[in-house]
Amino acid sequence: MSKLSGKYAIVTGGNRGIGAAIVKRFLEDDAAGVAIFCRRYDAAVAFAAEVDPSGERAFPVACDVSDAESVHEAVAKVLEKFGRIDILVNNAGITRDRIFHRMSLEEWNAVISTNLTSMFNTCHEVYPLMRAQEYGHIVNIASGSVWGNVGQANYAASKAGVVGFTSTLAKEGAPKNVVCNCIAPGTIETDMLKAVPPEKYAEFCAAVPMKRIGQPSEIASVASFLASDDASYVTGQCISVNGGYRTGP
Ligand code: NDP
């Protein structure tokens, strides 16, 4: 019996980066099934085959989390396949960085809808089921950027929204045994970092007390804890995973 034995999960953005590490970790922790939501279905199919050659436990599903109808259809597929959902990890996210006075409304809307409205969309489908079954663990991926970063007005606003949303759902879900927490990663080695110029990368490393960028697996281990019954009395929290790098107001 392992930490997630018998549990069924959805991980959004689960085909690469932090989401892929979470899917892998959940499977290692014996989750009964993990649905991988992302836009690029081919990538999800290939990743699912890599991490679960049996094809029984990793379930790729095409889904644009910013689109309520797409999420509705994707969750219906998961229920058809698994029959229940115990864990929801809202991880999918994008950046569209630009200094605010040059930021377009399109760049603003893309980030808010993918990073924040997506959580309304997924939770609107899954949270009522969790309430009804009186069991659920929701893990939302926020960011250390909530305190503001030059060029990230859209991203910081979306992630600050994630923290407020998480605290609220935690309070509302607590009487029904639905826990909701978030993780605020520091700088983590994923595709998202490819947009960062090399000199900035070195700056990031230097600023971290541990003098290195984090690995996706280091977020996945915390996600696995929060998704498990080891975290049965943890709710409404935002856990920073950042090598000691602290930001604040
Ligand atoms: P990546 O860019 O590596 O991966 C992003 C994932 O999100 C992909 O799987 C992508 O799949 C998916 N995705 C993007 N848009 C959508 C959409 N509309 N619908 C469904 N899936 C979508 O990002 P990371 O792994 O680095 O980031 C994961 C999370 O961690 C994000 O929320 C990010 O903000 C957060 N974070 C990352 C940090 C870092 O340093 N890397 C630091 C702090 C927070 P596809 O393109 O196929 O749809």
py3Dmol code that shows the C-alpha trace and the ligand (Angstrom):
import py3Dmol

protein = """\
ATOM      1  CA  MET A   1       0.000   0.000   0.000  1.00  0.00           C
ATOM      2  CA  SER A   2       1.521   3.261  -1.094  1.00  0.00           C
ATOM      3  CA  LYS A   3       0.602   6.887  -0.561  1.00  0.00           C
ATOM      4  CA  LEU A   4      -1.922   7.246  -3.398  1.00  0.00           C
ATOM      5  CA  SER A   5      -3.138   3.648  -3.667  1.00  0.00           C
ATOM      6  CA  GLY A   6      -6.682   3.476  -4.993  1.00  0.00           C
ATOM      7  CA  LYS A   7      -6.838   7.195  -5.830  1.00  0.00           C
ATOM      8  CA  TYR A   8      -7.850   8.721  -9.172  1.00  0.00           C
ATOM      9  CA  ALA A   9      -6.371  12.025 -10.237  1.00  0.00           C
ATOM     10  CA  ILE A  10      -6.481  14.692 -12.912  1.00  0.00           C
ATOM     11  CA  VAL A  11      -3.312  16.679 -13.635  1.00  0.00           C
ATOM     12  CA  THR A  12      -3.724  19.613 -16.025  1.00  0.00           C
ATOM     13  CA  GLY A  13      -0.716  20.395 -18.203  1.00  0.00           C
ATOM     14  CA  GLY A  14       0.475  16.898 -17.363  1.00  0.00           C
ATOM     15  CA  ASN A  15       2.410  16.146 -20.560  1.00  0.00           C
ATOM     16  CA  ARG A  16       5.609  18.079 -19.782  1.00  0.00           C
ATOM     17  CA  GLY A  17       7.466  20.137 -17.207  1.00  0.00           C
ATOM     18  CA  ILE A  18       6.143  20.226 -13.657  1.00  0.00           C
ATOM     19  CA  GLY A  19       2.869  18.537 -14.622  1.00  0.00           C
ATOM     20  CA  ALA A  20       4.675  15.580 -16.192  1.00  0.00           C
ATOM     21  CA  ALA A  21       6.784  15.161 -13.054  1.00  0.00           C
ATOM     22  CA  ILE A  22       3.593  15.164 -10.966  1.00  0.00           C
ATOM     23  CA  VAL A  23       2.002  12.497 -13.179  1.00  0.00           C
ATOM     24  CA  LYS A  24       5.140  10.333 -12.875  1.00  0.00           C
ATOM     25  CA  ARG A  25       5.280  10.777  -9.129  1.00  0.00           C
ATOM     26  CA  PHE A  26       1.576   9.948  -8.671  1.00  0.00           C
ATOM     27  CA  LEU A  27       2.070   6.745 -10.667  1.00  0.00           C
ATOM     28  CA  GLU A  28       5.146   5.859  -8.567  1.00  0.00           C
ATOM     29  CA  ASP A  29       3.018   6.468  -5.475  1.00  0.00           C
ATOM     30  CA  ASP A  30       0.572   3.874  -6.810  1.00  0.00           C
ATOM     31  CA  ALA A  31      -2.309   6.104  -7.943  1.00  0.00           C
ATOM     32  CA  ALA A  32      -4.995   3.919  -9.524  1.00  0.00           C
ATOM     33  CA  GLY A  33      -5.372   6.320 -12.453  1.00  0.00           C
ATOM     34  CA  VAL A  34      -4.043   9.686 -13.586  1.00  0.00           C
ATOM     35  CA  ALA A  35      -5.732  11.692 -16.342  1.00  0.00           C
ATOM     36  CA  ILE A  36      -3.406  13.993 -18.264  1.00  0.00           C
ATOM     37  CA  PHE A  37      -5.140  17.124 -19.564  1.00  0.00           C
ATOM     38  CA  CYS A  38      -3.403  19.255 -22.194  1.00  0.00           C
ATOM     39  CA  ARG A  39      -4.097  20.827 -25.557  1.00  0.00           C
ATOM     40  CA  ARG A  40      -1.631  18.721 -27.561  1.00  0.00           C
ATOM     41  CA  TYR A  41      -3.271  15.300 -27.458  1.00  0.00           C
ATOM     42  CA  ASP A  42      -0.417  13.592 -29.372  1.00  0.00           C
ATOM     43  CA  ALA A  43       2.072  14.737 -26.750  1.00  0.00           C
ATOM     44  CA  ALA A  44      -0.176  13.448 -23.970  1.00  0.00           C
ATOM     45  CA  VAL A  45      -0.589  10.078 -25.696  1.00  0.00           C
ATOM     46  CA  ALA A  46       3.189   9.717 -26.170  1.00  0.00           C
ATOM     47  CA  PHE A  47       3.912  10.703 -22.574  1.00  0.00           C
ATOM     48  CA  ALA A  48       1.222   8.383 -21.191  1.00  0.00           C
ATOM     49  CA  ALA A  49       2.682   5.452 -23.161  1.00  0.00           C
ATOM     50  CA  GLU A  50       6.154   6.266 -21.803  1.00  0.00           C
ATOM     51  CA  VAL A  51       5.142   6.396 -18.131  1.00  0.00           C
ATOM     52  CA  ASP A  52       2.488   3.672 -18.235  1.00  0.00           C
ATOM     53  CA  PRO A  53       3.171   1.049 -20.905  1.00  0.00           C
ATOM     54  CA  SER A  54       0.168  -0.948 -19.611  1.00  0.00           C
ATOM     55  CA  GLY A  55      -2.120   1.848 -20.824  1.00  0.00           C
ATOM     56  CA  GLU A  56      -4.375   1.262 -17.832  1.00  0.00           C
ATOM     57  CA  ARG A  57      -3.401   4.003 -15.404  1.00  0.00           C
ATOM     58  CA  ALA A  58      -2.228   7.051 -17.400  1.00  0.00           C
ATOM     59  CA  PHE A  59      -5.141   8.459 -19.389  1.00  0.00           C
ATOM     60  CA  PRO A  60      -4.413  11.195 -21.960  1.00  0.00           C
ATOM     61  CA  VAL A  61      -7.258  13.641 -22.567  1.00  0.00           C
ATOM     62  CA  ALA A  62      -7.271  16.592 -24.981  1.00  0.00           C
ATOM     63  CA  CYS A  63      -8.437  19.637 -23.081  1.00  0.00           C
ATOM     64  CA  ASP A  64      -8.067  23.391 -23.265  1.00  0.00           C
ATOM     65  CA  VAL A  65      -8.459  24.346 -19.612  1.00  0.00           C
ATOM     66  CA  SER A  66      -9.330  27.936 -20.504  1.00  0.00           C
ATOM     67  CA  ASP A  67     -12.476  26.695 -22.269  1.00  0.00           C
ATOM     68  CA  ALA A  68     -15.345  25.616 -19.982  1.00  0.00           C
ATOM     69  CA  GLU A  69     -16.954  23.349 -22.599  1.00  0.00           C
ATOM     70  CA  SER A  70     -13.653  21.585 -23.302  1.00  0.00           C
ATOM     71  CA  VAL A  71     -13.167  20.980 -19.562  1.00  0.00           C
ATOM     72  CA  HIS A  72     -16.741  19.697 -19.218  1.00  0.00           C
ATOM     73  CA  GLU A  73     -16.136  17.141 -21.984  1.00  0.00           C
ATOM     74  CA  ALA A  74     -12.733  16.118 -20.622  1.00  0.00           C
ATOM     75  CA  VAL A  75     -14.046  15.537 -17.092  1.00  0.00           C
ATOM     76  CA  ALA A  76     -16.907  13.450 -18.533  1.00  0.00           C
ATOM     77  CA  LYS A  77     -14.287  11.242 -20.248  1.00  0.00           C
ATOM     78  CA  VAL A  78     -12.416  10.787 -16.971  1.00  0.00           C
ATOM     79  CA  LEU A  79     -15.593   9.812 -15.135  1.00  0.00           C
ATOM     80  CA  GLU A  80     -16.411   7.319 -17.866  1.00  0.00           C
ATOM     81  CA  LYS A  81     -12.906   5.797 -17.614  1.00  0.00           C
ATOM     82  CA  PHE A  82     -12.231   5.957 -13.847  1.00  0.00           C
ATOM     83  CA  GLY A  83     -15.687   6.357 -12.283  1.00  0.00           C
ATOM     84  CA  ARG A  84     -14.495   8.894  -9.694  1.00  0.00           C
ATOM     85  CA  ILE A  85     -12.005  11.703  -9.084  1.00  0.00           C
ATOM     86  CA  ASP A  86     -10.166  12.031  -5.761  1.00  0.00           C
ATOM     87  CA  ILE A  87      -7.399  14.458  -6.689  1.00  0.00           C
ATOM     88  CA  LEU A  88      -7.304  17.503  -8.959  1.00  0.00           C
ATOM     89  CA  VAL A  89      -4.008  19.229  -9.734  1.00  0.00           C
ATOM     90  CA  ASN A  90      -4.441  22.559 -11.508  1.00  0.00           C
ATOM     91  CA  ASN A  91      -0.992  22.962 -13.018  1.00  0.00           C
ATOM     92  CA  ALA A  92      -1.449  24.177 -16.625  1.00  0.00           C
ATOM     93  CA  GLY A  93      -0.083  27.664 -17.054  1.00  0.00           C
ATOM     94  CA  ILE A  94       1.497  30.060 -19.513  1.00  0.00           C
ATOM     95  CA  THR A  95       3.460  33.299 -19.515  1.00  0.00           C
ATOM     96  CA  ARG A  96       3.097  36.194 -21.954  1.00  0.00           C
ATOM     97  CA  ASP A  97       5.645  38.548 -20.401  1.00  0.00           C
ATOM     98  CA  ARG A  98       5.803  42.211 -21.429  1.00  0.00           C
ATOM     99  CA  ILE A  99       6.341  45.452 -19.585  1.00  0.00           C
ATOM    100  CA  PHE A 100       2.871  46.645 -18.571  1.00  0.00           C
ATOM    101  CA  HIS A 101       2.703  49.813 -20.670  1.00  0.00           C
ATOM    102  CA  ARG A 102       3.243  47.671 -23.781  1.00  0.00           C
ATOM    103  CA  MET A 103       1.124  44.699 -22.708  1.00  0.00           C
ATOM    104  CA  SER A 104      -1.873  44.018 -24.949  1.00  0.00           C
ATOM    105  CA  LEU A 105      -5.306  43.047 -23.719  1.00  0.00           C
ATOM    106  CA  GLU A 106      -4.814  39.798 -25.628  1.00  0.00           C
ATOM    107  CA  GLU A 107      -1.670  39.004 -23.595  1.00  0.00           C
ATOM    108  CA  TRP A 108      -3.525  39.864 -20.401  1.00  0.00           C
ATOM    109  CA  ASN A 109      -6.564  37.741 -21.262  1.00  0.00           C
ATOM    110  CA  ALA A 110      -4.529  34.734 -22.447  1.00  0.00           C
ATOM    111  CA  VAL A 111      -2.708  34.498 -19.120  1.00  0.00           C
ATOM    112  CA  ILE A 112      -5.714  35.168 -16.894  1.00  0.00           C
ATOM    113  CA  SER A 113      -7.880  32.645 -18.734  1.00  0.00           C
ATOM    114  CA  THR A 114      -5.222  29.885 -18.832  1.00  0.00           C
ATOM    115  CA  ASN A 115      -3.835  30.347 -15.332  1.00  0.00           C
ATOM    116  CA  LEU A 116      -6.890  31.458 -13.332  1.00  0.00           C
ATOM    117  CA  THR A 117     -10.208  31.029 -15.142  1.00  0.00           C
ATOM    118  CA  SER A 118      -9.025  27.480 -15.859  1.00  0.00           C
ATOM    119  CA  MET A 119      -9.328  26.797 -12.119  1.00  0.00           C
ATOM    120  CA  PHE A 120     -12.927  28.003 -12.142  1.00  0.00           C
ATOM    121  CA  ASN A 121     -13.554  25.684 -15.099  1.00  0.00           C
ATOM    122  CA  THR A 122     -11.999  22.532 -13.633  1.00  0.00           C
ATOM    123  CA  CYS A 123     -13.200  23.074 -10.063  1.00  0.00           C
ATOM    124  CA  HIS A 124     -16.695  23.902 -11.264  1.00  0.00           C
ATOM    125  CA  GLU A 125     -16.837  20.375 -12.705  1.00  0.00           C
ATOM    126  CA  VAL A 126     -14.869  18.422 -10.095  1.00  0.00           C
ATOM    127  CA  TYR A 127     -15.379  20.170  -6.740  1.00  0.00           C
ATOM    128  CA  PRO A 128     -19.143  19.396  -6.509  1.00  0.00           C
ATOM    129  CA  LEU A 129     -18.330  15.687  -7.033  1.00  0.00           C
ATOM    130  CA  MET A 130     -15.749  15.870  -4.265  1.00  0.00           C
ATOM    131  CA  ARG A 131     -18.270  17.536  -1.941  1.00  0.00           C
ATOM    132  CA  ALA A 132     -20.837  14.848  -2.723  1.00  0.00           C
ATOM    133  CA  GLN A 133     -18.373  12.013  -2.005  1.00  0.00           C
ATOM    134  CA  GLU A 134     -17.020  13.946   1.031  1.00  0.00           C
ATOM    135  CA  TYR A 135     -13.457  13.460  -0.125  1.00  0.00           C
ATOM    136  CA  GLY A 136     -11.138  15.455  -2.318  1.00  0.00           C
ATOM    137  CA  HIS A 137      -7.668  16.912  -2.548  1.00  0.00           C
ATOM    138  CA  ILE A 138      -7.145  19.923  -4.820  1.00  0.00           C
ATOM    139  CA  VAL A 139      -3.606  21.175  -5.470  1.00  0.00           C
ATOM    140  CA  ASN A 140      -3.194  24.438  -7.371  1.00  0.00           C
ATOM    141  CA  ILE A 141       0.109  25.622  -8.796  1.00  0.00           C
ATOM    142  CA  ALA A 142       0.698  29.282  -7.967  1.00  0.00           C
ATOM    143  CA  SER A 143       4.106  31.017  -8.148  1.00  0.00           C
ATOM    144  CA  GLY A 144       6.564  33.087  -6.178  1.00  0.00           C
ATOM    145  CA  SER A 145       5.633  35.828  -8.681  1.00  0.00           C
ATOM    146  CA  VAL A 146       2.535  36.767  -6.681  1.00  0.00           C
ATOM    147  CA  TRP A 147       4.465  39.691  -5.184  1.00  0.00           C
ATOM    148  CA  GLY A 148       5.175  41.108  -8.630  1.00  0.00           C
ATOM    149  CA  ASN A 149       7.881  40.758 -11.260  1.00  0.00           C
ATOM    150  CA  VAL A 150       8.802  43.286 -13.929  1.00  0.00           C
ATOM    151  CA  GLY A 151       7.051  42.228 -17.148  1.00  0.00           C
ATOM    152  CA  GLN A 152       4.601  39.926 -15.393  1.00  0.00           C
ATOM    153  CA  ALA A 153       1.577  42.054 -14.429  1.00  0.00           C
ATOM    154  CA  ASN A 154      -0.691  39.490 -16.105  1.00  0.00           C
ATOM    155  CA  TYR A 155       1.099  36.455 -14.648  1.00  0.00           C
ATOM    156  CA  ALA A 156       1.440  37.876 -11.121  1.00  0.00           C
ATOM    157  CA  ALA A 157      -2.238  38.883 -11.090  1.00  0.00           C
ATOM    158  CA  SER A 158      -3.271  35.402 -12.236  1.00  0.00           C
ATOM    159  CA  LYS A 159      -1.155  33.673  -9.595  1.00  0.00           C
ATOM    160  CA  ALA A 160      -2.275  36.008  -6.789  1.00  0.00           C
ATOM    161  CA  GLY A 161      -5.795  35.086  -7.886  1.00  0.00           C
ATOM    162  CA  VAL A 162      -4.900  31.411  -7.542  1.00  0.00           C
ATOM    163  CA  VAL A 163      -3.879  31.959  -3.908  1.00  0.00           C
ATOM    164  CA  GLY A 164      -7.147  33.771  -3.057  1.00  0.00           C
ATOM    165  CA  PHE A 165      -9.206  31.168  -4.888  1.00  0.00           C
ATOM    166  CA  THR A 166      -7.416  28.354  -3.043  1.00  0.00           C
ATOM    167  CA  SER A 167      -8.011  29.885   0.417  1.00  0.00           C
ATOM    168  CA  THR A 168     -11.688  30.368  -0.354  1.00  0.00           C
ATOM    169  CA  LEU A 169     -12.281  26.869  -1.694  1.00  0.00           C
ATOM    170  CA  ALA A 170     -10.419  25.495   1.333  1.00  0.00           C
ATOM    171  CA  LYS A 171     -12.812  27.257   3.712  1.00  0.00           C
ATOM    172  CA  GLU A 172     -15.909  26.280   1.744  1.00  0.00           C
ATOM    173  CA  GLY A 173     -14.784  22.678   1.185  1.00  0.00           C
ATOM    174  CA  ALA A 174     -13.527  21.937   4.703  1.00  0.00           C
ATOM    175  CA  PRO A 175     -16.884  20.796   6.174  1.00  0.00           C
ATOM    176  CA  LYS A 176     -17.150  18.286   3.318  1.00  0.00           C
ATOM    177  CA  ASN A 177     -13.592  16.971   3.711  1.00  0.00           C
ATOM    178  CA  VAL A 178     -12.362  18.625   0.526  1.00  0.00           C
ATOM    179  CA  VAL A 179      -8.911  20.090   1.088  1.00  0.00           C
ATOM    180  CA  CYS A 180      -7.425  22.689  -1.218  1.00  0.00           C
ATOM    181  CA  ASN A 181      -3.851  23.946  -1.136  1.00  0.00           C
ATOM    182  CA  CYS A 182      -1.381  25.550  -3.458  1.00  0.00           C
ATOM    183  CA  ILE A 183       2.314  25.324  -4.193  1.00  0.00           C
ATOM    184  CA  ALA A 184       4.342  28.410  -5.091  1.00  0.00           C
ATOM    185  CA  PRO A 185       7.360  27.153  -7.039  1.00  0.00           C
ATOM    186  CA  GLY A 186      10.475  29.258  -7.381  1.00  0.00           C
ATOM    187  CA  THR A 187      12.380  29.003 -10.661  1.00  0.00           C
ATOM    188  CA  ILE A 188      12.095  25.456 -12.008  1.00  0.00           C
ATOM    189  CA  GLU A 189      13.887  23.869 -14.962  1.00  0.00           C
ATOM    190  CA  THR A 190      11.133  23.447 -17.592  1.00  0.00           C
ATOM    191  CA  ASP A 191      10.225  24.657 -21.094  1.00  0.00           C
ATOM    192  CA  MET A 192       8.815  27.797 -19.463  1.00  0.00           C
ATOM    193  CA  LEU A 193      12.374  28.782 -18.607  1.00  0.00           C
ATOM    194  CA  LYS A 194      13.448  28.608 -22.270  1.00  0.00           C
ATOM    195  CA  ALA A 195      11.995  32.086 -22.769  1.00  0.00           C
ATOM    196  CA  VAL A 196      14.549  33.422 -20.256  1.00  0.00           C
ATOM    197  CA  PRO A 197      17.890  34.739 -21.667  1.00  0.00           C
ATOM    198  CA  PRO A 198      21.059  32.927 -20.403  1.00  0.00           C
ATOM    199  CA  GLU A 199      22.314  35.935 -18.409  1.00  0.00           C
ATOM    200  CA  LYS A 200      18.983  36.049 -16.565  1.00  0.00           C
ATOM    201  CA  TYR A 201      19.263  32.329 -15.846  1.00  0.00           C
ATOM    202  CA  ALA A 202      22.621  32.905 -14.116  1.00  0.00           C
ATOM    203  CA  GLU A 203      21.050  35.778 -12.171  1.00  0.00           C
ATOM    204  CA  PHE A 204      18.216  33.531 -11.020  1.00  0.00           C
ATOM    205  CA  CYS A 205      20.677  30.886  -9.768  1.00  0.00           C
ATOM    206  CA  ALA A 206      22.770  33.464  -7.930  1.00  0.00           C
ATOM    207  CA  ALA A 207      19.715  34.884  -6.146  1.00  0.00           C
ATOM    208  CA  VAL A 208      18.638  31.515  -4.732  1.00  0.00           C
ATOM    209  CA  PRO A 209      20.228  30.609  -1.372  1.00  0.00           C
ATOM    210  CA  MET A 210      20.694  27.032  -2.641  1.00  0.00           C
ATOM    211  CA  LYS A 211      22.431  28.495  -5.763  1.00  0.00           C
ATOM    212  CA  ARG A 212      20.538  26.385  -8.232  1.00  0.00           C
ATOM    213  CA  ILE A 213      17.296  26.175 -10.166  1.00  0.00           C
ATOM    214  CA  GLY A 214      14.750  23.652  -8.890  1.00  0.00           C
ATOM    215  CA  GLN A 215      13.789  20.430 -10.647  1.00  0.00           C
ATOM    216  CA  PRO A 216      10.191  19.505 -11.564  1.00  0.00           C
ATOM    217  CA  SER A 217      10.473  16.408  -9.335  1.00  0.00           C
ATOM    218  CA  GLU A 218      10.997  18.729  -6.348  1.00  0.00           C
ATOM    219  CA  ILE A 219       7.551  20.231  -6.951  1.00  0.00           C
ATOM    220  CA  ALA A 220       6.049  16.802  -7.653  1.00  0.00           C
ATOM    221  CA  SER A 221       7.073  15.435  -4.248  1.00  0.00           C
ATOM    222  CA  VAL A 222       5.218  18.255  -2.487  1.00  0.00           C
ATOM    223  CA  ALA A 223       2.206  17.823  -4.783  1.00  0.00           C
ATOM    224  CA  SER A 224       2.141  14.137  -3.901  1.00  0.00           C
ATOM    225  CA  PHE A 225       2.160  14.967  -0.195  1.00  0.00           C
ATOM    226  CA  LEU A 226      -0.691  17.479  -0.582  1.00  0.00           C
ATOM    227  CA  ALA A 227      -2.658  15.017  -2.720  1.00  0.00           C
ATOM    228  CA  SER A 228      -2.307  12.249  -0.136  1.00  0.00           C
ATOM    229  CA  ASP A 229      -3.950  11.511   3.192  1.00  0.00           C
ATOM    230  CA  ASP A 230      -0.703  12.598   4.874  1.00  0.00           C
ATOM    231  CA  ALA A 231      -2.134  16.072   4.231  1.00  0.00           C
ATOM    232  CA  SER A 232      -5.648  15.270   5.510  1.00  0.00           C
ATOM    233  CA  TYR A 233      -5.579  18.209   7.985  1.00  0.00           C
ATOM    234  CA  VAL A 234      -3.698  20.639   5.726  1.00  0.00           C
ATOM    235  CA  THR A 235      -5.932  23.062   3.869  1.00  0.00           C
ATOM    236  CA  GLY A 236      -5.850  26.646   2.624  1.00  0.00           C
ATOM    237  CA  GLN A 237      -2.051  26.687   2.619  1.00  0.00           C
ATOM    238  CA  CYS A 238       0.404  27.906   0.040  1.00  0.00           C
ATOM    239  CA  ILE A 239       3.707  26.046   0.286  1.00  0.00           C
ATOM    240  CA  SER A 240       6.736  27.777  -1.248  1.00  0.00           C
ATOM    241  CA  VAL A 241       9.214  25.421  -2.917  1.00  0.00           C
ATOM    242  CA  ASN A 242      12.036  27.677  -3.969  1.00  0.00           C
ATOM    243  CA  GLY A 243      15.442  26.742  -2.532  1.00  0.00           C
ATOM    244  CA  GLY A 244      15.050  29.414   0.133  1.00  0.00           C
ATOM    245  CA  TYR A 245      14.417  32.328  -2.247  1.00  0.00           C
ATOM    246  CA  ARG A 246      11.973  34.638  -0.502  1.00  0.00           C
ATOM    247  CA  THR A 247       9.924  37.400  -2.038  1.00  0.00           C
ATOM    248  CA  GLY A 248       7.392  39.529  -0.255  1.00  0.00           C
ATOM    249  CA  PRO A 249       5.500  42.809  -0.148  1.00  0.00           C
TER     250      PRO A 249
END
"""
ligand_1 = """\
48
NDP
P 5.556 24.278 -19.212
O 5.508 25.435 -20.154
O 6.715 23.360 -19.213
O 4.218 23.402 -19.381
C 2.964 23.999 -19.370
C 1.907 22.923 -19.431
O 0.613 23.551 -19.442
C 2.011 22.078 -20.679
O 1.707 20.750 -20.342
C 0.936 22.654 -21.585
O 0.501 21.647 -22.477
C -0.122 23.032 -20.545
N -1.067 24.054 -20.998
C -0.787 25.340 -21.328
N -1.922 25.963 -21.698
C -2.925 25.049 -21.592
C -4.321 25.076 -21.852
N -4.942 26.179 -22.277
N -5.031 23.942 -21.632
C -4.431 22.818 -21.198
N -3.120 22.733 -20.938
C -2.378 23.834 -21.147
O 5.314 24.928 -17.775
P 5.885 24.533 -16.335
O 5.882 23.073 -16.162
O 7.114 25.312 -16.102
O 4.762 25.211 -15.425
C 3.719 24.471 -14.812
C 3.030 25.386 -13.811
O 3.979 25.837 -12.847
C 2.425 26.644 -14.445
O 1.208 26.949 -13.828
C 3.454 27.704 -14.132
O 2.889 28.990 -14.092
C 3.944 27.247 -12.762
N 5.258 27.756 -12.389
C 6.372 27.431 -13.117
C 7.612 27.920 -12.733
C 8.866 27.605 -13.478
O 9.910 28.195 -13.145
N 8.870 26.703 -14.437
C 7.745 28.815 -11.565
C 6.522 29.079 -10.885
C 5.320 28.568 -11.285
P 0.037 21.985 -23.974
O 0.941 23.057 -24.493
O 0.138 20.706 -24.703
O -1.380 22.407 -23.828
"""
view = py3Dmol.view(width=600, height=400)
view.addModel(protein, "pdb")
view.setStyle({"model": 0}, {"cartoon": {"style": "trace"}})
view.addModel(ligand_1, "xyz")
view.setStyle({"model": 1}, {"stick": {}})
view.zoomTo()
view.show()
